[in-house]
Amino acid sequence: MRLQLEEADTAVFEILPPAVNTNLGGSGEHTYGSDLNEFVSAVIDQLASDTPEITFDTSWTQLRATKQENNDMTEQVWHMFKDNPTFKNA
């Protein structure tokens, strides 16, 4: 999309978030990942500096990873997620 709009007066940004520690799913259910306030500050800073691919923490590595590396990480995260008692009991 960035290439399609390069002649227009429009900027296209991609925000590639890592896992972010939030209360998504309920308090204490999602306690891993990057600090939410640090993530938001980093995104705002990168938007202000016109960075087209906005990353933070592990998302920079994931953006540059090979397909196999991303597949391995996806599998690792899935196993962590599926063993969460809240997910099992949903």
C-alpha positions as CSV (number, residue, x, y, z in Angstrom):
1,M,0.0,0.0,0.0
2,R,2.9,2.3,0.7
3,L,4.1,2.0,-2.9
4,Q,0.6,2.4,-4.3
5,L,0.2,5.7,-2.4
6,E,3.7,7.1,-2.9
7,E,2.3,9.8,-5.2
8,A,-0.5,10.8,-2.9
9,D,-0.4,13.1,0.1
10,T,-0.8,10.1,2.4
11,A,1.7,8.3,4.7
12,V,1.4,4.6,5.4
13,F,2.8,3.2,8.6
14,E,3.0,-0.4,9.6
15,I,2.9,-1.1,13.4
16,L,4.3,-4.5,14.2
17,P,3.7,-5.0,17.9
18,P,5.3,-7.7,20.0
19,A,3.4,-9.5,22.7
20,V,2.4,-6.6,25.1
21,N,1.6,-7.1,28.7
22,T,-2.0,-6.0,29.1
23,N,-5.2,-7.0,31.0
24,L,-6.6,-8.4,27.8
25,G,-8.7,-11.4,28.8
26,G,-8.9,-10.2,32.4
27,S,-6.6,-9.1,35.1
28,G,-3.6,-11.4,35.5
29,E,-4.4,-13.4,32.4
30,H,-1.8,-11.9,30.1
31,T,1.2,-11.2,32.2
32,Y,4.0,-11.7,29.6
33,G,5.3,-9.4,26.9
34,S,6.6,-5.9,26.6
35,D,5.5,-3.1,29.0
36,L,2.5,-1.4,27.5
37,N,3.6,2.2,28.4
38,E,7.1,1.6,26.9
39,F,5.5,0.2,23.8
40,V,3.1,3.1,23.3
41,S,5.9,5.7,23.9
42,A,8.1,3.9,21.3
43,V,5.3,3.9,18.8
44,I,4.6,7.6,19.2
45,D,8.3,8.4,18.9
46,Q,8.6,6.4,15.7
47,L,5.5,7.9,14.2
48,A,6.9,11.4,15.0
49,S,10.1,10.5,13.2
50,D,8.2,9.1,10.1
51,T,9.5,5.5,10.6
52,P,7.5,3.5,8.1
53,E,7.9,0.1,9.8
54,I,7.3,0.6,13.5
55,T,8.7,-2.1,15.8
56,F,9.4,-2.6,19.4
57,D,11.3,-5.1,21.5
58,T,11.0,-8.6,19.8
59,S,9.0,-7.4,16.8
60,W,12.2,-6.0,15.2
61,T,13.7,-9.4,15.2
62,Q,10.5,-11.1,14.1
63,L,10.2,-8.6,11.1
64,R,13.7,-9.6,9.9
65,A,13.3,-13.3,10.7
66,T,13.2,-16.1,8.1
67,K,10.0,-18.0,7.5
68,Q,11.4,-20.9,9.4
69,E,12.3,-18.7,12.4
70,N,8.8,-17.3,12.4
71,N,7.2,-20.7,12.2
72,D,9.3,-21.9,15.1
73,M,8.3,-18.9,17.2
74,T,4.6,-19.3,16.3
75,E,4.8,-22.9,17.5
76,Q,6.5,-21.9,20.7
77,V,3.9,-19.3,21.5
78,W,1.0,-21.7,20.7
79,H,2.3,-24.2,23.1
80,M,2.6,-21.5,25.8
81,F,-0.9,-20.3,25.0
82,K,-2.6,-23.7,24.9
83,D,-1.3,-24.6,28.3
84,N,-2.8,-21.5,29.9
85,P,-5.5,-22.7,32.3
86,T,-7.9,-19.9,31.3
87,F,-7.7,-21.1,27.6
88,K,-8.2,-24.7,28.6
89,N,-11.2,-23.9,30.7
90,A,-12.9,-21.6,28.2
